[in-house]
Amino acid sequence: MSGRIIKLEEIVSEFEKDPRGYIDAAENEYKSRIKAISDRVLYSDERRDILLISGPSSSGKSTTAELIRQNLVAGGMDCVTLSTDDFFFDKDEMNAYEVGFDFESPTIVNELLLLDKINQLFVRGEAYLPRFDFVSGRKVYKSQKEKLSSRGALIIEGIHALNKDVIAVGNEIDTVRVYVSTASSIALEDEVISGRDLRLARHIIRDSKFRGTPLEGTVDMWESVCAGEDKHIAPHKDSADYVIDTLMPYEPFMLRKRMLKLINAAFRKYAHDPDIEALTRLYERCPDADSGMIPGDSLLREFIGGGIYG
């Protein structure tokens, strides 16, 4: 999947002419791709469908899955959504099965449990599903069963959702495979800020806000995260039926204040980190913008909060 190289000066110019119009255009472009995927499922002749949504960390998988779910429900289908993260081995299981704590590796997913729950939903039409608690390192089961009718869709999102060693789906089930990532990059006068660096910014902000992880913790793990992405996630993107570039061209303006504040707080330790230096140069060239302008259903809300999806 190749993306665009967008010149920062052009983004700034277009944004400052009409901020609301620029934001709406970027959001509508993303949502038009979501609609194309949703329509394929809605107008399918199959009785049941599975949508597999994968992509690297901080690419917007959860929002993509939720928007597809909403479209399908609006079209009269019932849906069950689950995440491969919720099928991680518990801490004690990791020790028993000698599974490492590498969250980018597919070996951390209890694939037998995942496939059992998929079979229960398709055969029985219902199943108790877990939610993985990252604080305790254990799965917690929901008190009520999730139900899937004979004309429903199962949406599975997660970094390993396209890995056929983790999720093996039979040919009798119509499967739609989706890969999302920040494929585009932003060009400054003398350098290009990669989509991967832009995902790092999302990751830093989300970890700080929702997981209490300081910038230092996220940056220290980023090299390992990227290595896992290259080894375990990116090789499966060629199997996707649809690829979605989730970069919002206006997002650097909205993340600017948050990122510079976090960078400045940790500047002494990371003054010479190449990724942080590159992001600093980007955000110092961006105008201030009111993040309140971001729509409640925007993918960016997944990282900064305040969205309609909780």
C-alpha positions as CSV (number, residue, x, y, z in Angstrom):
1,M,0.0,0.0,0.0
2,S,1.5,3.3,-1.1
3,G,0.3,6.7,0.0
4,R,0.6,10.3,-0.9
5,I,3.4,12.7,0.1
6,I,1.5,15.8,1.1
7,K,3.2,19.2,1.4
8,L,2.7,20.8,4.7
9,E,2.6,24.3,3.2
10,E,-0.3,23.2,1.0
11,I,-2.2,21.7,3.9
12,V,-1.8,24.8,6.0
13,S,-2.9,27.0,3.1
14,E,-6.1,25.0,2.4
15,F,-6.9,24.6,6.1
16,E,-6.6,28.3,6.9
17,K,-8.9,29.2,4.0
18,D,-11.7,27.1,5.3
19,P,-11.0,25.0,8.4
20,R,-14.4,23.4,8.7
21,G,-14.7,22.7,5.0
22,Y,-11.2,21.1,5.0
23,I,-12.0,18.9,8.0
24,D,-15.3,17.8,6.5
25,A,-13.7,16.9,3.2
26,A,-11.0,14.7,4.9
27,E,-13.6,13.0,7.1
28,N,-15.9,12.4,4.2
29,E,-13.2,10.8,2.1
30,Y,-12.4,8.3,4.8
31,K,-16.1,7.6,5.4
32,S,-16.7,7.0,1.7
33,R,-14.3,4.1,1.8
34,I,-16.1,2.8,4.9
35,K,-19.4,2.9,3.0
36,A,-18.0,1.0,0.1
37,I,-17.0,-1.8,2.4
38,S,-20.3,-1.7,4.2
39,D,-22.2,-1.8,1.0
40,R,-20.4,-4.9,-0.2
41,V,-21.6,-6.8,2.9
42,L,-25.1,-5.3,2.9
43,Y,-25.7,-6.4,-0.7
44,S,-24.0,-9.8,-0.4
45,D,-26.0,-12.9,-1.2
46,E,-24.3,-14.7,1.7
47,R,-26.3,-15.5,4.8
48,R,-23.4,-14.5,7.1
49,D,-20.3,-12.6,6.7
50,I,-17.0,-12.0,8.5
51,L,-15.1,-8.8,8.3
52,L,-11.4,-8.9,9.3
53,I,-9.9,-5.5,10.0
54,S,-6.1,-5.4,10.6
55,G,-3.3,-2.8,10.6
56,P,-0.4,-1.6,12.8
57,S,-0.7,0.1,16.1
58,S,-2.6,3.4,16.2
59,S,-3.9,3.0,12.7
60,G,-7.6,3.5,13.6
61,K,-8.8,-0.1,13.5
62,S,-11.4,0.3,16.3
63,T,-13.1,3.4,14.7
64,T,-13.1,1.7,11.3
65,A,-14.8,-1.4,12.8
66,E,-17.3,0.7,14.7
67,L,-18.3,2.8,11.6
68,I,-18.7,-0.3,9.5
69,R,-20.9,-1.8,12.3
70,Q,-23.1,1.3,12.4
71,N,-23.5,1.2,8.6
72,L,-24.5,-2.5,8.7
73,V,-26.9,-2.0,11.6
74,A,-28.5,1.0,9.8
75,G,-28.9,-1.3,6.8
76,G,-30.8,-3.9,8.8
77,M,-28.1,-6.3,9.8
78,D,-27.2,-7.3,13.3
79,C,-23.5,-7.4,14.1
80,V,-21.1,-8.7,16.7
81,T,-17.7,-7.0,17.0
82,L,-14.7,-8.6,18.8
83,S,-11.0,-7.7,19.1
84,T,-8.2,-10.2,18.9
85,D,-6.7,-8.3,21.9
86,D,-9.4,-9.8,24.0
87,F,-8.1,-13.2,23.3
88,F,-4.6,-12.7,24.6
89,F,-3.4,-15.4,26.9
90,D,-3.7,-14.5,30.6
91,K,-0.4,-13.8,32.4
92,D,-0.5,-17.2,34.1
93,E,-1.3,-18.9,30.8
94,M,1.6,-17.1,29.1
95,N,3.9,-18.7,31.7
96,A,2.3,-22.1,31.3
97,Y,2.5,-22.1,27.5
98,E,5.9,-20.4,27.5
99,V,4.4,-17.5,25.5
100,G,6.4,-14.3,25.7
101,F,5.0,-10.8,26.5
102,D,5.4,-9.6,23.0
103,F,2.1,-8.0,22.2
104,E,3.1,-7.7,18.5
105,S,3.5,-11.4,18.1
106,P,0.6,-13.6,17.1
107,T,1.7,-16.2,19.6
108,I,0.2,-14.1,22.3
109,V,-3.3,-14.8,20.9
110,N,-5.2,-17.9,22.2
111,E,-6.2,-18.9,18.7
112,L,-8.1,-22.0,19.8
113,L,-10.3,-20.0,22.1
114,L,-10.9,-17.4,19.4
115,L,-11.9,-20.0,16.9
116,D,-14.1,-21.7,19.4
117,K,-16.0,-18.5,20.0
118,I,-16.3,-17.8,16.3
119,N,-17.7,-21.3,15.8
120,Q,-20.2,-20.8,18.7
121,L,-21.5,-17.6,17.1
122,F,-21.9,-19.2,13.7
123,V,-23.3,-22.6,14.8
124,R,-25.3,-21.7,17.9
125,G,-25.8,-18.0,17.2
126,E,-24.5,-16.9,20.6
127,A,-21.5,-17.0,22.8
128,Y,-20.0,-15.5,25.9
129,L,-17.1,-13.3,24.9
130,P,-14.2,-12.1,26.9
131,R,-12.7,-8.6,27.5
132,F,-8.9,-8.5,28.2
133,D,-8.1,-6.4,31.2
134,F,-4.6,-5.0,30.6
135,V,-4.2,-3.9,34.2
136,S,-4.7,-7.4,35.7
137,G,-3.4,-9.2,32.6
138,R,-6.5,-11.5,32.5
139,K,-9.6,-12.0,30.5
140,V,-12.9,-11.1,32.0
141,Y,-16.1,-12.6,30.5
142,K,-19.2,-10.5,29.9
143,S,-22.3,-11.4,31.8
144,Q,-24.5,-11.6,28.8
145,K,-24.1,-13.6,25.6
146,E,-23.5,-11.9,22.3
147,K,-26.0,-13.1,19.7
148,L,-25.6,-13.4,15.9
149,S,-28.6,-14.1,13.7
150,S,-28.7,-16.1,10.5
151,R,-28.3,-12.9,8.5
152,G,-25.6,-11.2,10.6
153,A,-22.0,-10.0,10.3
154,L,-19.1,-10.8,12.6
155,I,-16.5,-8.0,12.7
156,I,-13.1,-9.0,14.0
157,E,-10.5,-6.2,14.5
158,G,-6.9,-6.4,15.7
159,I,-3.3,-6.3,14.5
160,H,-3.4,-10.1,13.7
161,A,-6.9,-10.2,12.2
162,L,-5.5,-10.9,8.7
163,N,-3.1,-13.6,9.9
164,K,-4.5,-16.9,8.6
165,D,-2.5,-18.8,11.3
166,V,-4.6,-16.9,13.9
167,I,-8.0,-16.8,12.2
168,A,-8.6,-19.6,9.7
169,V,-12.0,-19.0,8.0
170,G,-13.5,-21.7,5.7
171,N,-14.4,-20.9,2.1
172,E,-18.1,-21.4,2.9
173,I,-18.2,-18.0,4.7
174,D,-17.9,-14.8,2.8
175,T,-14.9,-13.0,4.2
176,V,-14.0,-9.3,3.7
177,R,-10.4,-8.5,4.6
178,V,-9.5,-4.8,5.4
179,Y,-6.1,-3.3,6.1
180,V,-5.8,0.2,7.6
181,S,-2.7,2.3,8.2
182,T,-1.3,5.8,7.8
183,A,0.0,5.3,4.3
184,S,0.6,9.0,3.5
185,S,3.4,11.2,4.6
186,I,3.8,14.9,5.2
187,A,6.6,16.8,3.5
188,L,8.4,19.8,5.1
189,E,10.8,22.0,3.2
190,D,13.7,19.6,3.5
191,E,12.4,16.3,4.9
192,V,9.4,13.9,4.9
193,I,7.6,12.9,8.1
194,S,6.6,9.3,7.6
195,G,3.2,7.8,8.2
196,R,4.8,5.7,10.9
197,D,6.1,8.7,12.8
198,L,2.6,10.2,12.5
199,R,1.2,7.0,14.1
200,L,3.8,7.4,16.9
201,A,2.3,10.8,17.7
202,R,-1.2,9.2,18.0
203,H,0.3,6.4,20.1
204,I,2.0,8.8,22.5
205,I,-1.1,10.9,23.0
206,R,-3.4,7.8,23.5
207,D,-1.0,6.1,25.9
208,S,-0.6,9.3,27.9
209,K,-4.4,10.0,28.1
210,F,-5.9,6.5,28.5
211,R,-3.1,4.3,29.9
212,G,-1.1,6.7,32.0
213,T,2.0,5.9,30.1
214,P,4.4,8.8,29.7
215,L,6.1,9.7,26.4
216,E,9.2,8.0,27.6
217,G,7.5,4.6,28.0
218,T,5.9,4.8,24.5
219,V,9.1,5.9,22.8
220,D,11.2,3.2,24.5
221,M,8.8,0.5,23.2
222,W,8.4,2.0,19.7
223,E,11.3,0.2,18.1
224,S,10.0,-3.1,19.3
225,V,6.5,-2.2,18.1
226,C,7.8,-1.4,14.6
227,A,9.9,-4.5,14.4
228,G,6.8,-6.6,15.3
229,E,4.8,-4.7,12.7
230,D,7.3,-5.4,10.0
231,K,7.5,-9.1,10.9
232,H,4.0,-10.0,11.9
233,I,1.5,-7.5,10.5
234,A,2.6,-5.8,7.3
235,P,3.3,-9.1,5.5
236,H,-0.5,-9.8,5.5
237,K,-1.7,-6.6,4.0
238,D,-1.4,-8.0,0.5
239,S,-4.2,-10.4,1.3
240,A,-6.6,-7.5,2.0
241,D,-9.6,-6.8,-0.3
242,Y,-9.6,-3.1,0.8
243,V,-6.8,-0.9,2.1
244,I,-7.6,2.4,3.8
245,D,-5.2,5.3,4.4
246,T,-6.4,6.7,7.8
247,L,-4.2,9.8,7.8
248,M,-6.3,12.9,8.3
249,P,-4.3,15.7,6.6
250,Y,-5.4,18.2,9.2
251,E,-4.5,16.0,12.2
252,P,-1.1,17.6,12.9
253,F,-2.8,20.9,13.6
254,M,-5.1,19.2,16.1
255,L,-2.4,17.2,17.9
256,R,0.1,20.1,18.0
257,K,-0.5,21.4,21.5
258,R,-0.7,18.0,23.1
259,M,2.4,16.7,21.4
260,L,4.6,19.7,22.1
261,K,3.5,19.7,25.7
262,L,4.5,16.0,26.1
263,I,7.7,16.5,24.1
264,N,8.8,19.5,26.2
265,A,8.1,17.6,29.4
266,A,10.5,14.8,28.3
267,F,12.8,16.9,26.1
268,R,16.0,16.4,28.2
269,K,16.0,12.7,27.7
270,Y,14.7,12.7,24.1
271,A,16.4,15.8,22.7
272,H,18.3,13.7,20.1
273,D,15.8,10.9,19.4
274,P,15.3,11.1,15.6
275,D,11.6,10.3,15.7
276,I,10.9,12.9,18.3
277,E,13.1,15.5,16.6
278,A,11.2,15.0,13.4
279,L,7.8,15.3,15.1
280,T,9.0,18.4,16.9
281,R,10.0,20.1,13.6
282,L,6.6,19.2,12.1
283,Y,4.5,20.5,15.0
284,E,6.6,23.7,15.3
285,R,5.6,24.5,11.7
286,C,1.9,23.8,12.2
287,P,-0.7,26.4,13.1
288,D,-2.7,26.2,16.4
289,A,-6.1,24.7,15.9
290,D,-9.1,24.1,18.1
291,S,-9.5,20.3,18.6
292,G,-13.1,21.0,19.4
293,M,-13.6,21.2,15.7
294,I,-12.9,17.5,15.3
295,P,-16.2,15.7,14.7
296,G,-17.4,13.4,17.5
297,D,-17.3,10.3,15.2
298,S,-13.8,11.1,13.8
299,L,-11.1,8.5,13.9
300,L,-8.9,11.0,15.7
301,R,-11.2,10.8,18.7
302,E,-9.9,7.3,19.2
303,F,-6.6,8.9,20.3
304,I,-7.6,12.2,22.0
305,G,-10.9,11.2,23.5
306,G,-14.2,13.1,23.5
307,G,-15.8,10.9,20.8
308,I,-19.3,9.5,20.6
309,Y,-18.1,5.9,20.9
310,G,-16.9,6.2,24.5
